Amino acid sequence: MSILSVPLFLRPLAVAAVTVTVVSLLSSLLSRQIPAPPQLSARSFVVWLHGLGDSGPANVPIRTFFSSPEFSRTEWSFPSAPRAPVTCNNGAVMPSWFDIYEIPVNAASPNDENSVLEAVKTVHAIIDKEVAAGIPTKNIFVCGFSQGGALTLATVLLYPKTLGGGAVFSGWVPFNSSIIASISPEAKKTPILWFHGMVDKIVLFDAGKSAPSFLEQAGMQCEFKAYPNLDHSVAKEELQYLEPWIRTRLKI
């Protein structure tokens, strides 16, 4: 019998049968545990350390400046400092990586090196977690503003291996020269990029300008960028310069 001779009242049943068969097949396929496609692991890592009284989440928009394809597999971290009393603010409790004795900070300002060292341990633990996850140390970058910039420098100086780089925005050297003896030969290979505004009234320009000579004494590279009209803030131009600086150093 040809299909043209099939009674019309049978045709819906035939269609229904096909539908049930297809639904049954789909249900069978969906019931199986089909492995999800493998997720690509991160190839690089950037940690951003905020300034005194700020928070990590407030700085997340910074990553929008890093839209090049090389950053498609970059993991970002914006940690928040613990709340602690700060001497320069009359002991007020606020987010702070370490204690600061005076503001404005200048090249000769005293430092609470013990609390700096404790903060360094916190950032090193963040880095070590990413290294354990498979990210090469030379693809790890530490960046920070103001107090976070000072902690960035301390983190890079005291990490035992070579990192991809450290970028300091309006920071200062939170140690005296005796720390140089504690810098490993591998850490000395980590490049430093330093930004500072020349009209900064919080971390004075001389505090930033003293960094290159300090790092030269330690046998390290430092690229120093001065901005004549910049106060104590992060400028768009700085982030636009940082993006290719990191990008060209990624080992992908």
C-alpha positions in Angstrom: 0.0 0.0 0.0 1.4 3.3 -0.9 1.3 6.2 1.6 -1.3 7.9 -0.6 -3.7 5.0 0.1 -3.3 5.1 3.9 -6.6 6.1 5.5 -6.5 9.7 6.8 -7.5 8.7 10.3 -4.3 6.7 10.6 -2.0 9.5 9.8 -2.2 11.4 13.1 -1.4 8.1 14.9 1.7 7.7 12.7 2.8 11.3 13.5 2.2 10.7 17.2 4.2 7.5 17.1 7.2 9.4 15.5 6.9 12.1 18.1 6.9 9.7 21.0 10.0 8.0 19.5 11.9 11.2 19.2 11.0 12.3 22.7 12.0 9.0 24.1 15.3 9.2 22.2 16.0 12.7 23.6 15.1 11.7 27.1 17.5 8.8 26.8 20.3 11.0 25.6 19.6 13.7 28.3 19.6 11.1 31.0 23.1 10.1 30.2 25.9 12.0 31.9 27.5 13.9 29.1 30.7 15.5 30.3 30.8 19.3 30.0 33.5 20.8 27.7 36.7 21.4 29.6 37.1 24.9 31.1 40.3 26.7 30.0 42.4 27.4 33.1 43.8 30.9 33.7 47.2 31.7 32.2 47.9 34.8 34.2 47.0 36.5 37.4 46.7 40.2 38.5 46.1 41.2 42.1 45.2 44.8 42.9 45.8 46.3 46.3 43.6 49.2 47.3 44.6 52.3 49.4 43.9 53.2 53.0 40.2 53.1 53.9 39.1 51.7 50.5 37.9 48.2 49.6 38.7 45.6 47.0 35.3 45.5 45.3 35.3 49.3 44.8 38.3 48.8 42.5 36.9 46.1 40.3 36.1 48.5 37.4 39.9 48.8 36.8 39.9 45.6 34.9 37.8 47.1 32.1 41.0 48.8 30.9 42.4 45.4 30.1 40.3 44.2 27.1 43.1 42.9 24.8 42.8 39.2 23.9 45.9 38.4 25.9 43.8 39.1 29.1 41.0 36.7 28.2 42.5 34.1 30.5 43.6 36.4 33.2 42.4 35.8 36.8 41.9 39.0 38.8 41.9 39.5 42.6 40.7 42.6 44.4 41.2 41.7 48.1 40.1 44.0 50.9 42.4 44.9 53.8 41.4 44.0 57.3 40.0 46.7 59.6 42.5 48.1 62.1 43.3 51.2 64.0 45.5 53.7 62.0 47.9 56.0 63.9 47.8 58.9 61.4 44.0 59.0 61.7 44.1 59.3 65.5 43.6 55.5 65.9 40.4 55.4 63.9 39.5 51.8 62.8 39.3 51.4 59.0 40.4 49.1 56.2 44.2 49.2 56.4 47.0 46.8 55.2 49.4 48.1 57.9 49.8 51.0 60.2 50.7 54.5 58.9 52.3 56.9 61.4 51.9 60.2 59.5 50.3 61.9 56.5 51.5 63.3 54.3 54.0 60.6 53.7 57.4 61.8 52.6 60.7 60.1 51.8 61.8 60.3 55.4 58.6 59.2 57.1 58.9 56.4 59.6 57.4 53.0 58.8 55.9 50.3 60.9 57.9 47.6 59.2 56.5 44.7 61.4 52.9 45.4 60.3 54.1 45.7 56.7 55.7 42.3 56.9 52.5 40.8 58.2 50.6 42.3 55.3 53.1 40.8 52.9 52.4 37.4 54.2 48.7 37.9 53.3 49.5 38.8 49.7 52.1 36.1 49.3 49.4 33.6 50.4 47.2 34.9 47.6 50.0 34.5 45.1 51.0 31.0 46.3 47.4 29.8 45.8 47.5 30.8 42.2 50.9 29.2 41.7 49.5 26.0 43.2 46.7 26.2 40.6 49.2 26.2 37.8 49.9 29.8 37.0 53.6 30.5 36.3 55.1 33.1 38.7 56.3 35.1 35.7 52.6 35.6 34.7 51.7 37.0 38.1 51.5 40.8 38.5 51.0 42.8 41.7 49.5 46.3 41.4 48.4 48.8 44.1 47.6 52.4 44.9 48.9 54.5 47.8 49.2 52.2 50.8 48.4 49.3 48.4 51.3 50.6 46.3 53.7 50.5 49.2 52.5 46.9 49.9 52.9 46.0 46.2 56.6 47.0 46.4 57.1 45.1 49.7 55.3 42.0 48.2 57.5 41.9 45.2 60.8 42.6 47.1 60.2 39.7 49.5 58.6 37.1 47.2 61.3 34.5 46.7 60.7 34.0 42.9 60.6 36.3 39.9 57.1 37.7 39.2 55.8 39.2 36.0 56.0 42.7 37.5 54.9 45.1 40.1 53.1 48.3 39.4 53.1 51.0 42.1 50.6 53.9 41.9 51.4 56.9 44.2 53.1 54.6 46.8 56.3 54.8 48.8 59.1 52.5 50.0 57.9 51.1 53.3 61.3 49.9 54.5 64.7 51.2 55.2 67.7 50.0 53.1 68.4 47.1 55.5 65.6 45.1 53.7 67.9 44.9 50.6 69.7 42.0 52.3 66.5 40.0 52.4 65.7 40.3 48.6 66.4 37.1 46.8 68.4 37.1 43.5 65.2 35.9 41.7 63.1 38.7 43.2 65.6 41.2 41.9 64.6 40.2 38.4 61.0 41.3 38.8 60.5 44.6 36.9 58.9 47.6 38.7 56.7 50.2 37.1 56.1 53.3 39.2 53.5 56.1 38.7 53.4 59.3 40.8 51.6 62.6 40.6 53.8 65.6 41.0 51.1 67.5 43.0 50.3 64.7 45.3 49.6 66.1 48.8 49.0 62.8 50.5 52.1 60.8 49.4 54.5 63.5 48.5 56.3 63.3 45.1 59.7 63.0 46.9 58.5 59.8 48.6 57.9 58.3 45.1 60.9 59.8 43.5 63.2 58.2 46.1 62.1 54.7 44.9 64.2 54.4 41.7 67.5 55.1 43.6 66.4 52.6 46.4 65.7 49.9 43.8 68.9 50.7 41.9 70.8 50.1 45.1 69.0 46.8 45.4 70.0 45.9 41.8 66.4 46.1 40.4 64.8 47.7 37.4 62.3 50.5 37.8 60.5 52.5 35.2 59.3 55.8 36.8 56.4 57.8 35.3 55.8 61.3 36.7 52.6 63.2 36.0 52.8 67.0 36.4 49.1 67.7 37.1 48.1 64.5 39.0 47.2 64.6 42.6 46.7 61.6 44.9 44.6 59.5 42.5 44.7 56.9 39.7 44.5 58.5 36.3 43.1 56.9 33.1 46.4 57.6 31.4 48.2 55.5 34.0 46.0 52.5 33.5 46.2 52.9 29.7 50.0 52.7 30.1 49.9 49.7 32.4 47.8 47.6 30.1 50.5 47.2 27.3 53.2 47.1 30.0 51.7 43.9 31.4 50.6 42.6 28.1 54.0 42.6 26.6 55.4 40.7 29.6 52.8 37.9 29.6 54.3 34.5 28.8 51.5 33.0 26.7 
